Amino acid sequence: MKKVLYIIFAIAFFSACGSQEDNREGIIIHEKAADGGLRILKTSFPDFAFTNQNGDSVTQEDFKNKIYVVDFFFTRCPSICVPMAIQMKRIYTKYEGNDRIRLLSHSIDTRNDSIPDLKEYEQKLSVAAPKWNFVTGSYEEITRMAKEYMVPANVDENAPGGYNHSGKFILIDRKGQMRGFCDGTSEETVDEFIKDIDELLDER
């Protein structure tokens, strides 16, 4: 039954986001470098400043020397955000006691997702900052960061809920480098993604 539900969510995902995604969506990307470690897919990201579910400012300094997982969502999302939240909560739970791991979820519905909305979303998931930050900001800044992470996030009247966005989880290492990504709607690929997080924890 669980596999059937994931197939249904995957169909919703591709109908919502397939037009702008690359053809590797749905699989985990953990490319290996010559030394056998995870390949560096991108070396840096621009500065950012957003506001989280507690009304606190969140910047890149909060993730300094941290390994963190990034995604894009909105609280009223009728499709892929549900399985994404389930899978991100798995990561949260596994590393809840490890201060080296952070999660960063950007709301793309900047018109409707207020700070109280993000706080309610946090409470429904029984999670908390600073381990997991749900952030908002200007639409321009959110979509700019989505482009930096190489995923779509934009208003689309034809998409479920009115927004086109990716179901990817993006993995950033403690030096601020992109090291991998996966389909955040899939339990199986998130299992592999967690192995990559563990590999980064072992890096010196």
N, CA, C and O of each residue as an XYZ file, in Angstrom:
816
protein
N       0.840     -1.209      0.000
C       0.000      0.000      0.000
C       0.872      1.255      0.000
O       0.569      2.229     -0.690
N       1.977      1.226      0.793
C       2.873      2.375      0.859
C       3.465      2.689     -0.510
O       3.562      3.853     -0.900
N       3.869      1.621     -1.251
C       4.462      1.836     -2.568
C       3.444      2.448     -3.530
O       3.792      3.292     -4.356
N       2.198      2.024     -3.422
C       1.147      2.591     -4.273
C       0.982      4.075     -4.001
O       0.841      4.870     -4.930
N       0.999      4.449     -2.729
C       0.858      5.873     -2.376
C       2.015      6.687     -2.937
O       1.811      7.792     -3.442
N       3.227      6.149     -2.854
C       4.369      6.879     -3.397
C       4.276      7.030     -4.911
O       4.688      8.053     -5.457
N       3.737      6.019     -5.593
C       3.550      6.129     -7.037
C       2.572      7.248     -7.352
O       2.786      8.032     -8.277
N       1.483      7.318     -6.565
C       0.494      8.378     -6.770
C       1.134      9.746     -6.564
O       0.920     10.663     -7.356
N       1.927      9.880     -5.485
C       2.595     11.152     -5.224
C       3.579     11.492     -6.342
O       3.720     12.655     -6.720
N       4.265     10.461     -6.875
C       5.225     10.707     -7.946
C       4.537     11.235     -9.193
O       5.058     12.120     -9.872
N       3.342     10.677     -9.496
C       2.585     11.153    -10.656
C       2.211     12.620    -10.474
O       2.337     13.424    -11.398
N       1.747     12.959     -9.264
C       1.412     14.363     -8.973
C       2.639     15.238     -9.111
O       2.556     16.362     -9.607
N       3.785     14.721     -8.670
C       5.019     15.481     -8.741
C       5.406     15.817    -10.173
O       5.707     16.969    -10.486
N       5.397     14.815    -11.040
C       5.814     15.055    -12.409
C       4.841     15.980    -13.137
O       5.265     16.780    -13.971
N       3.553     15.885    -12.840
C       2.599     16.781    -13.483
C       2.789     18.206    -13.018
O       2.516     19.144    -13.767
N       3.256     18.384    -11.786
C       3.436     19.729    -11.241
C       4.760     20.333    -11.662
O       4.842     21.532    -11.931
N       5.807     19.504    -11.721
C       7.148     20.065    -11.816
C       7.951     19.573    -13.011
O       9.062     20.052    -13.239
N       7.424     18.644    -13.765
C       8.231     17.999    -14.779
C       8.707     18.903    -15.886
O       9.732     18.616    -16.506
N       8.001     19.990    -16.162
C       8.354     20.804    -17.309
C       9.694     21.489    -17.162
O      10.338     21.805    -18.163
N      10.140     21.732    -15.906
C      11.387     22.448    -15.719
C      12.461     21.608    -15.053
O      13.584     22.086    -14.889
N      12.164     20.387    -14.667
C      13.145     19.560    -13.992
C      14.067     18.890    -15.008
O      13.697     18.693    -16.165
N      15.292     18.538    -14.547
C      16.158     17.758    -15.414
C      15.667     16.315    -15.434
O      14.804     15.922    -14.649
N      16.240     15.537    -16.351
C      15.711     14.191    -16.538
C      16.241     13.191    -15.518
O      16.019     11.989    -15.660
N      16.937     13.671    -14.495
C      17.436     12.772    -13.464
C      16.562     12.797    -12.217
O      16.871     12.119    -11.238
N      15.477     13.567    -12.236
C      14.584     13.624    -11.070
C      14.055     12.220    -10.764
O      13.785     11.432    -11.670
N      13.918     11.935     -9.500
C      13.415     10.635     -9.099
C      14.507      9.652     -8.725
O      14.218      8.574     -8.205
N      15.778     10.013     -8.986
C      16.880      9.166     -8.561
C      17.807      9.970     -7.672
O      17.800     11.201     -7.692
N      18.586      9.273     -6.909
C      19.558      9.968     -6.072
C      20.812     10.247     -6.895
O      21.264      9.405     -7.672
N      21.358     11.431     -6.711
C      22.603     11.777     -7.383
C      23.687     11.850     -6.314
O      23.755     12.812     -5.549
N      24.530     10.828     -6.271
C      25.657     10.852     -5.363
C      26.888     10.458     -6.175
O      27.446      9.372     -6.020
N      27.283     11.379     -7.039
C      28.390     11.125     -7.937
C      29.695     11.049     -7.145
O      29.927     11.832     -6.224
N      30.532     10.096     -7.521
C      31.776      9.873     -6.810
C      32.940     10.583     -7.485
O      33.042     10.630     -8.711
N      33.810     11.130     -6.654
C      35.033     11.764     -7.147
C      36.104     10.696     -7.329
O      35.887      9.522     -7.026
N      37.270     11.121     -7.831
C      38.353     10.179     -8.096
C      38.825      9.467     -6.830
O      39.279      8.324     -6.885
N      38.715     10.152     -5.688
C      39.170      9.547     -4.432
C      38.101      8.663     -3.793
O      38.309      8.128     -2.704
N      36.963      8.508     -4.460
C      35.908      7.661     -3.947
C      34.891      8.369     -3.091
O      33.861      7.788     -2.750
N      35.156      9.623     -2.730
C      34.212     10.396     -1.935
C      33.127     11.008     -2.798
O      33.133     10.856     -4.019
N      32.199     11.698     -2.163
C      31.142     12.368     -2.907
C      31.704     13.531     -3.718
O      32.483     14.339     -3.211
N      31.308     13.603     -4.959
C      31.778     14.663     -5.838
C      31.207     16.014     -5.406
O      30.084     16.086     -4.908
N      31.980     17.081     -5.598
C      31.497     18.439     -5.338
C      30.757     18.919     -6.583
O      31.361     19.051     -7.647
N      29.459     19.181     -6.461
C      28.639     19.572     -7.598
C      28.581     21.084     -7.770
O      28.338     21.576     -8.872
N      28.803     21.818     -6.691
C      28.848     23.279     -6.740
C      29.629     23.740     -5.532
O      29.478     23.189     -4.442
N      30.481     24.767     -5.719
C      31.433     25.114     -4.660
C      30.944     26.182     -3.689
O      31.455     26.262     -2.572
N      29.968     27.007     -4.080
C      29.559     28.083     -3.177
C      28.170     28.595     -3.542
O      27.649     28.336     -4.627
N      27.590     29.331     -2.595
C      26.278     29.943     -2.767
C      26.327     31.374     -2.250
O      27.125     31.680     -1.363
N      25.494     32.251     -2.785
C      25.509     33.650     -2.330
C      24.942     33.783     -0.918
O      24.255     32.894     -0.415
N      25.251     34.914     -0.299
C      24.693     35.201      1.020
C      23.173     35.261      0.955
O      22.600     35.626     -0.071
N      22.531     34.901      2.051
C      21.073     34.988      2.121
C      20.658     35.424      3.518
O      21.413     35.285      4.481
N      19.449     35.950      3.610
C      18.864     36.332      4.897
C      17.362     36.139      4.798
O      16.693     36.818      4.019
N      16.831     35.212      5.587
C      15.407     34.933      5.606
C      14.898     34.997      7.043
O      15.671     35.211      7.976
N      13.599     34.812      7.210
C      12.984     34.814      8.532
C      12.342     33.461      8.773
O      11.629     32.942      7.914
N      12.597     32.885      9.956
C      12.082     31.540     10.207
C      10.763     31.547     10.968
O      10.174     32.603     11.199
N      10.309     30.374     11.351
C       9.006     30.188     11.981
C       8.903     30.842     13.355
O       7.801     31.011     13.877
N      10.039     31.213     13.944
C      10.037     31.908     15.232
C      10.169     33.414     15.082
O      10.214     34.141     16.074
N      10.233     33.887     13.830
C      10.438     35.309     13.583
C      11.889     35.719     13.676
O      12.199     36.911     13.704
N      12.795     34.734     13.725
C      14.222     35.016     13.843
C      14.873     35.084     12.465
O      14.445     34.408     11.530
N      15.908     35.906     12.356
C      16.674     35.986     11.118
C      17.524     34.736     10.954
O      18.134     34.254     11.908
N      17.555     34.219      9.730
C      18.358     33.041      9.401
C      19.263     33.407      8.237
O      18.785     33.800      7.172
N      20.570     33.279      8.436
C      21.544     33.599      7.386
C      22.492     32.416      7.209
O      22.402     31.416      7.921
N      23.403     32.552      6.243
C      24.367     31.494      5.998
C      25.266     31.258      7.214
O      25.830     30.174      7.363
N      25.404     32.262      8.082
C      26.228     32.095      9.277
C      25.659     31.026     10.212
O      26.403     30.385     10.953
N      24.336     30.838     10.174
C      23.711     29.824     11.014
C      24.049     28.408     10.555
O      23.811     27.442     11.281
N      24.606     28.285      9.345
C      24.938     26.980      8.797
C      26.442     26.799      8.631
O      26.906     25.853      7.994
N      27.193     27.728      9.218
C      28.653     27.646      9.126
C      29.145     26.387      9.821
O      28.792     26.117     10.969
N      29.961     25.625      9.116
C      30.512     24.360      9.623
C      29.420     23.323      9.911
O      29.633     22.400     10.697
N      28.249     23.476      9.274
C      27.171     22.510      9.410
C      26.949     21.786      8.076
O      27.181     22.349      7.007
N      26.505     20.551      8.156
C      25.978     19.844      6.993
C      24.481     20.102      7.002
O      23.828     19.934      8.032
N      23.932     20.508      5.861
C      22.502     20.789      5.877
C      21.799     20.342      4.601
O      22.394     20.222      3.530
N      20.500     20.102      4.775
C      19.643     19.630      3.687
C      18.645     20.733      3.366
O      18.002     21.284      4.260
N      18.524     21.048      2.093
C      17.684     22.149      1.613
C      16.511     21.603      0.810
O      16.660     20.637      0.061
N      15.337     22.227      0.968
C      14.244     21.960      0.035
C      13.352     23.191     -0.083
O      13.552     24.195      0.600
N      12.350     23.086     -0.980
C      11.399     24.170     -1.228
C       9.996     23.579     -1.141
O       9.736     22.492     -1.657
N       9.090     24.314     -0.477
C       7.764     23.783     -0.186
C       6.803     24.953     -0.006
O       7.211     26.109     -0.116
N       5.520     24.666      0.273
C       4.609     25.667      0.824
C       3.552     24.949      1.645
O       3.199     23.807      1.354
N       3.049     25.621      2.670
C       2.233     24.941      3.673
C       0.903     24.461      3.123
O       0.336     23.503      3.648
N       0.388     25.101      2.077
C      -0.902     24.715      1.501
C      -0.754     23.788      0.299
O      -1.717     23.558     -0.433
N       0.420     23.268      0.101
C       0.709     22.397     -1.038
C      -0.178     21.160     -0.999
O      -0.209     20.461      0.013
N      -0.908     20.871     -2.091
C      -1.821     19.730     -2.102
C      -1.210     18.451     -2.665
O      -1.901     17.439     -2.785
N       0.075     18.481     -3.010
C       0.637     17.303     -3.685
C       1.924     16.819     -3.029
O       1.864     16.121     -2.017
N       3.077     17.166     -3.573
C       4.326     16.502     -3.182
C       4.869     16.920     -1.822
O       5.720     16.222     -1.271
N       4.407     18.031     -1.264
C       4.961     18.488      0.017
C       4.660     17.518      1.154
O       5.412     17.451      2.126
N       3.577     16.773      1.043
C       3.244     15.813      2.101
C       4.299     14.708      2.190
O       4.867     14.512      3.265
N       4.584     13.982      1.112
C       5.637     12.966      1.216
C       7.006     13.559      1.480
O       7.836     12.923      2.130
N       7.266     14.777      0.984
C       8.543     15.431      1.277
C       8.697     15.672      2.774
O       9.761     15.424      3.341
N       7.638     16.154      3.409
C       7.693     16.418      4.852
C       7.914     15.126      5.635
O       8.645     15.110      6.625
N       7.282     14.049      5.187
C       7.460     12.756      5.852
C       8.925     12.319      5.786
O       9.495     11.865      6.779
N       9.515     12.462      4.617
C      10.901     12.030      4.443
C      11.886     12.964      5.146
O      12.888     12.506      5.696
N      11.610     14.266      5.133
C      12.495     15.191      5.835
C      12.408     14.961      7.342
O      13.405     15.098      8.051
N      11.229     14.615      7.826
C      11.082     14.315      9.257
C      11.918     13.084      9.635
O      12.441     13.013     10.747
N      12.046     12.128      8.728
C      12.919     10.974      8.981
C      14.357     11.428      9.206
O      15.034     10.949     10.115
N      14.816     12.357      8.370
C      16.177     12.881      8.514
C      16.307     13.645      9.829
O      17.289     13.493     10.555
N      15.307     14.462     10.122
C      15.288     15.224     11.377
C      15.414     14.280     12.577
O      16.223     14.513     13.476
N      14.622     13.235     12.583
C      14.604     12.311     13.714
C      15.928     11.577     13.864
O      16.428     11.407     14.976
N      16.495     11.143     12.742
C      17.754     10.397     12.801
C      18.874     11.248     13.386
O      19.708     10.748     14.142
N      18.893     12.543     13.036
C      20.010     13.395     13.455
C      19.608     14.436     14.501
O      20.295     15.441     14.682
N      18.511     14.192     15.172
C      18.000     15.179     16.123
C      19.031     15.527     17.201
O      19.098     16.671     17.650
N      19.821     14.556     17.608
C      20.804     14.802     18.657
C      22.171     15.210     18.137
O      23.114     15.351     18.915
N      22.289     15.400     16.823
C      23.584     15.741     16.219
C      23.574     17.204     15.793
O      22.889     17.562     14.834
N      24.315     18.046     16.484
C      24.310     19.478     16.219
C      25.002     19.844     14.912
O      24.966     21.004     14.499
N      25.625     18.877     14.261
C      26.315     19.167     13.003
C      25.370     19.138     11.805
O      25.768     19.491     10.695
N      24.119     18.720     12.021
C      23.153     18.587     10.937
C      22.046     19.619     11.098
O      21.532     19.820     12.198
N      21.678     20.281      9.984
C      20.579     21.236      9.961
C      19.689     20.951      8.744
O      20.127     20.337      7.772
N      18.447     21.403      8.815
C      17.505     21.318      7.705
C      16.991     22.722      7.412
O      16.741     23.501      8.332
N      16.832     23.046      6.120
C      16.416     24.382      5.708
C      15.352     24.277      4.618
O      15.642     23.894      3.484
N      14.109     24.625      4.982
C      12.985     24.542      4.044
C      12.496     25.940      3.717
O      12.130     26.703      4.612
N      12.490     26.279      2.422
C      12.073     27.600      1.956
C      10.626     27.553      1.488
O      10.281     26.733      0.637
N       9.774     28.417      2.028
C       8.414     28.524      1.507
C       8.419     29.367      0.235
O       8.957     30.475      0.212
N       7.819     28.833     -0.815
C       7.737     29.594     -2.057
C       6.436     30.384     -2.163
O       6.267     31.191     -3.078
N       5.514     30.149     -1.223
C       4.250     30.900     -1.212
C       4.418     32.109     -0.290
O       3.869     32.151      0.811
N       5.179     33.078     -0.760
C       5.501     34.230      0.086
C       4.298     35.151      0.293
O       4.333     36.016      1.168
N       3.242     34.982     -0.494
C       2.032     35.796     -0.313
C       1.187     35.308      0.842
O       0.526     36.108      1.503
N       1.195     34.009      1.098
C       0.275     33.425      2.070
C       0.938     32.790      3.288
O       0.332     32.734      4.358
N       2.161     32.315      3.143
C       2.814     31.633      4.262
C       3.432     32.661      5.217
O       4.583     33.068      5.056
N       2.651     33.064      6.197
C       3.130     34.003      7.212
C       3.971     33.258      8.237
O       4.037     32.029      8.225
N       4.610     34.006      9.118
C       5.386     33.384     10.195
C       4.493     32.492     11.058
O       4.907     31.376     11.372
N       3.276     32.925     11.464
C       2.401     32.012     12.211
C       2.047     30.741     11.437
O       1.905     29.674     12.035
N       1.903     30.845     10.107
C       1.635     29.651      9.294
C       2.808     28.679      9.369
O       2.618     27.470      9.508
N       4.022     29.219      9.278
C       5.207     28.363      9.352
C       5.336     27.736     10.735
O       5.743     26.582     10.866
N       4.986     28.506     11.767
C       5.035     27.973     13.131
C       4.025     26.844     13.306
O       4.331     25.826     13.928
N       2.839     27.018     12.769
C       1.825     25.968     12.852
C       2.286     24.716     12.124
O       2.063     23.599     12.593
N       2.931     24.904     10.976
C       3.449     23.777     10.201
C       4.502     23.027     11.013
O       4.500     21.797     11.059
N       5.398     23.773     11.651
C       6.416     23.179     12.515
C       5.771     22.350     13.616
O       6.186     21.223     13.882
N       4.752     22.918     14.254
C       4.101     22.233     15.372
C       3.383     20.965     14.923
O       3.356     19.976     15.656
N       2.805     20.986     13.737
C       2.145     19.794     13.213
C       3.139     18.659     13.006
O       2.804     17.485     13.167
N       4.368     19.026     12.646
C       5.397     18.015     12.419
C       6.137     17.637     13.698
O       6.924     16.690     13.707
N       5.883     18.381     14.783
C       6.568     18.143     16.066
C       8.079     18.237     15.914
O       8.821     17.355     16.348
N       8.522     19.334     15.283
C       9.945     19.603     15.106
C      10.229     21.004     15.640
O       9.324     21.681     16.126
N      11.491     21.439     15.550
C      11.821     22.756     16.096
C      13.093     23.309     15.468
O      13.958     22.560     15.014
N      13.190     24.632     15.450
C      14.428     25.320     15.105
C      15.334     25.291     16.346
O      14.826     25.210     17.464
N      16.652     25.356     16.176
C      17.354     25.598     14.919
C      17.642     24.355     14.083
O      18.210     24.461     12.995
N      17.256     23.175     14.581
C      17.513     21.967     13.799
C      16.841     22.045     12.435
O      17.448     21.710     11.418
N      15.569     22.495     12.415
C      14.833     22.582     11.147
C      14.216     23.965     11.048
O      13.296     24.296     11.796
N      14.716     24.761     10.136
C      14.203     26.106      9.894
C      13.272     26.116      8.689
O      13.639     25.664      7.604
N      12.055     26.640      8.892
C      11.127     26.920      7.797
C      11.184     28.423      7.578
O      10.853     29.196      8.477
N      11.603     28.842      6.386
C      11.882     30.259      6.202
C      11.040     30.888      5.097
O      10.603     30.227      4.155
N      10.835     32.186      5.255
C      10.170     32.991      4.243
C      10.996     34.247      3.989
O      11.916     34.570      4.741
N      10.651     34.934      2.930
C      11.330     36.171      2.544
C      10.613     36.728      1.344
O       9.451     36.398      1.106
N      11.281     37.564      0.588
C      10.655     38.078     -0.630
C      10.613     36.967     -1.680
O      11.470     36.084     -1.706
N       9.603     37.030     -2.540
C       9.485     36.046     -3.615
C      10.748     36.049     -4.477
O      11.216     34.994     -4.906
N      11.292     37.231     -4.725
C      12.489     37.345     -5.566
C      13.677     36.625     -4.939
O      14.438     35.951     -5.633
N      13.833     36.771     -3.624
C      14.967     36.138     -2.963
C      14.805     34.622     -2.871
O      15.772     33.878     -3.031
N      13.585     34.174     -2.615
C      13.343     32.729     -2.549
C      13.612     32.086     -3.906
O      14.283     31.057     -3.983
N      13.093     32.685     -4.973
C      13.292     32.098     -6.301
C      14.750     32.232     -6.751
O      15.250     31.389     -7.496
N      15.429     33.285     -6.301
C      16.857     33.417     -6.613
C      17.643     32.262     -5.998
O      18.513     31.682     -6.648
N      17.337     31.932     -4.755
C      18.047     30.839     -4.112
C      17.700     29.494     -4.750
O      18.554     28.612     -4.846
N      16.459     29.337     -5.182
C      16.093     28.100     -5.874
C      16.956     27.914     -7.122
O      17.421     26.810     -7.404
N      17.163     28.997     -7.861
C      18.015     28.912     -9.054
C      19.446     28.552     -8.674
O      20.110     27.796     -9.383
N      19.921     29.097     -7.552
C      21.270     28.770     -7.099
C      21.395     27.285     -6.766
O      22.433     26.670     -7.011
N      20.330     26.718     -6.206
C      20.322     25.295     -5.891
C      19.914     24.439     -7.091
O      19.833     23.215     -6.994
N      19.661     25.098     -8.222
C      19.374     24.436     -9.491
C      18.076     23.645     -9.481
O      17.999     22.547    -10.033
N      17.043     24.221     -8.840
C      15.720     23.604     -8.829
C      14.676     24.666     -9.176
O      14.907     25.849     -8.924
N      13.532     24.273     -9.747
C      12.480     25.232    -10.056
C      11.685     25.608     -8.813
O      11.505     24.790     -7.911
N      11.215     26.838     -8.771
C      10.319     27.309     -7.710
C       9.699     28.605     -8.213
O      10.347     29.652     -8.207
N       8.459     28.535     -8.643
C       7.844     29.718     -9.235
C       6.321     29.601     -9.236
O       5.769     28.506     -9.135
N       5.655     30.750     -9.353
C       4.202     30.782     -9.507
C       3.832     30.108    -10.820
O       4.441     30.372    -11.857
N       2.833     29.237    -10.769
C       2.354     28.558    -11.966
C       0.883     28.218    -11.742
O       0.557     27.318    -10.968
N       0.016     28.929    -12.413
C      -1.423     28.735    -12.214
C      -1.885     27.333    -12.585
O      -2.932     26.884    -12.118
N      -1.123     26.642    -13.410
C      -1.511     25.301    -13.850
C      -1.003     24.191    -12.934
O      -1.363     23.027    -13.111
N      -0.175     24.541    -11.963
C       0.369     23.542    -11.041
C      -0.532     23.397     -9.824
O      -1.243     24.340     -9.476
N      -0.519     22.236     -9.165
C      -1.321     22.063     -7.949
C      -0.973     23.107     -6.895
O       0.191     23.253     -6.523
N      -1.975     23.828     -6.417
C      -1.733     24.859     -5.419
C      -1.217     26.161     -5.974
O      -1.026     27.120     -5.227
N      -0.984     26.216     -7.288
C      -0.557     27.459     -7.920
C       0.937     27.689     -7.964
O       1.385     28.769     -8.350
N       1.730     26.679     -7.569
C       3.191     26.823     -7.583
C       3.842     25.587     -8.176
O       3.441     24.457     -7.895
N       4.851     25.822     -8.998
C       5.684     24.770     -9.559
C       6.974     24.720     -8.743
O       7.693     25.716     -8.660
N       7.269     23.567     -8.142
C       8.514     23.468     -7.384
C       9.033     22.046     -7.387
O       8.310     21.098     -7.695
N      10.283     21.923     -7.041
C      10.955     20.637     -7.083
C      10.690     19.826     -5.825
O      10.423     20.374     -4.756
N      10.769     18.504     -5.976
C      10.716     17.608     -4.835
C      12.096     17.180     -4.366
O      12.220     16.247     -3.573
N      13.122     17.846     -4.842
C      14.482     17.459     -4.484
C      14.864     17.897     -3.079
O      14.444     18.952     -2.604
N      15.665     17.069     -2.425
C      16.441     17.457     -1.263
C      17.869     17.690     -1.759
O      18.407     16.889     -2.523
N      18.470     18.785     -1.320
C      19.819     19.141     -1.748
C      20.750     19.044     -0.549
O      20.428     19.546      0.528
N      21.884     18.410     -0.723
C      22.829     18.168      0.365
C      24.017     19.123      0.262
O      24.721     19.156     -0.747
N      24.223     19.900      1.332
C      25.310     20.875      1.399
C      26.263     20.467      2.508
O      25.831     20.134      3.612
N      27.557     20.493      2.221
C      28.532     20.079      3.236
C      28.930     21.242      4.140
O      28.453     22.363      3.960
N      29.789     20.982      5.095
C      30.146     21.976      6.106
C      30.953     23.139      5.537
O      31.136     24.156      6.205
N      31.439     22.990      4.296
C      32.153     24.081      3.629
C      31.230     24.879      2.714
O      31.685     25.775      2.002
N      29.931     24.560      2.727
C      28.977     25.268      1.885
C      28.961     24.801      0.450
O      28.552     25.552     -0.435
N      29.399     23.568      0.193
C      29.456     23.016     -1.153
C      28.315     22.023     -1.377
O      27.973     21.254     -0.479
N      27.727     22.040     -2.578
C      26.697     21.057     -2.908
C      27.360     19.715     -3.201
O      28.287     19.615     -4.005
N      26.844     18.668     -2.508
C      27.459     17.358     -2.660
C      26.515     16.289     -3.192
O      26.956     15.180     -3.493
N      25.223     16.595     -3.315
C      24.297     15.609     -3.843
C      22.867     16.065     -3.696
O      22.584     17.074     -3.051
N      21.960     15.307     -4.303
C      20.538     15.573     -4.137
C      19.760     14.292     -4.406
O      20.290     13.329     -4.961
N      18.495     14.300     -4.003
C      17.670     13.119     -4.232
C      16.216     13.530     -4.358
O      15.851     14.673     -4.085
N      15.399     12.586     -4.773
C      13.955     12.766     -4.829
C      13.425     12.654     -3.406
O      13.406     11.569     -2.824
N      12.992     13.789     -2.848
C      12.530     13.819     -1.476
C      11.173     13.202     -1.248
O      10.699     13.169     -0.112
N      10.529     12.708     -2.298
C       9.246     12.022     -2.133
C       9.413     10.511     -2.017
O       8.436      9.792     -1.801
N      10.639     10.029     -2.160
C      10.883      8.582     -2.236
C      11.631      8.081     -1.009
O      12.740      8.535     -0.726
N      11.034      7.156     -0.290
C      11.696      6.572      0.884
C      12.987      5.875      0.498
O      13.981      5.972      1.217
N      12.987      5.180     -0.617
C      14.166      4.423     -1.023
C      15.339      5.335     -1.346
O      16.464      5.065     -0.926
N      15.091      6.420     -2.091
C      16.207      7.302     -2.425
C      16.657      8.106     -1.213
O      17.836      8.445     -1.109
N      15.755      8.416     -0.304
C      16.151      9.110      0.922
C      17.000      8.193      1.804
O      17.891      8.669      2.507
N      16.736      6.893      1.777
C      17.596      5.939      2.483
C      19.041      6.081      1.998
O      19.971      6.115      2.804
N      19.222      6.162      0.676
C      20.566      6.321      0.111
C      21.139      7.699      0.435
O      22.334      7.839      0.693
N      20.286      8.700      0.420
C      20.685     10.067      0.745
C      21.227     10.143      2.182
O      22.213     10.835      2.436
N      20.598      9.450      3.093
C      21.054      9.417      4.488
C      22.451      8.803      4.573
O      23.264      9.228      5.394
N      22.730      7.825      3.748
C      24.080      7.251      3.713
C      25.091      8.306      3.279
O      26.216      8.338      3.778
N      24.688      9.168      2.351
C      25.578     10.244      1.916
C      25.806     11.256      3.044
O      26.919     11.755      3.212
N      24.772     11.554      3.806
C      24.943     12.435      4.966
C      25.950     11.823      5.937
O      26.837     12.514      6.438
N      25.808     10.525      6.200
C      26.740      9.847      7.090
C      28.163      9.922      6.556
O      29.116     10.076      7.320
N      28.298      9.811      5.226
C      29.634      9.897      4.610
C      30.236     11.279      4.836
O      31.427     11.397      5.123
N      29.425     12.318      4.711
C      29.938     13.673      4.950
C      30.302     13.872      6.423
O      31.242     14.604      6.732
N      29.578     13.241      7.319
C      29.912     13.346      8.743
C      31.278     12.752      9.035
O      31.944     13.164      9.985
N      31.705     11.784      8.223
C      32.992     11.143      8.424
C      34.143     11.881      7.741
O      35.313     11.583      7.981
N      33.798     12.849      6.885
C      34.854     13.596      6.194
C      35.636     14.484      7.150
O      35.092     15.006      8.123
N      36.897     14.641      6.860
C      37.756     15.519      7.652
C      38.017     16.828      6.931
O      38.723     17.691      7.452
